[in-house]
């Protein structure tokens, strides 16, 4: 059984290029991101300090669905990356 899943994310407000991560599959459903993975994706998609772009608005996601990815961000406990208006 596969224990990881490849997810590619691009687009968004800043029209970011593709970034690919390999997320762990949770045996109870969904995916698991480490805090470092969530931070890497957040910085790639919007590295502008103090930006209020809405962060995951308009992301093009392959290999996962938006709800599953949002839940993984929440569980990684990096709420500042879901709200990019927070200064980094």
Secondary structure, DSSP 4 states (H G I P E B T S, - for coil): ---EEEEEEEETTTTEEEEEEEEEEPTTSSEE--HHHHHHHHHHH---TT--S-SSTTEEEESS-HHHHHHHHHHTT-GGGTSTTS--
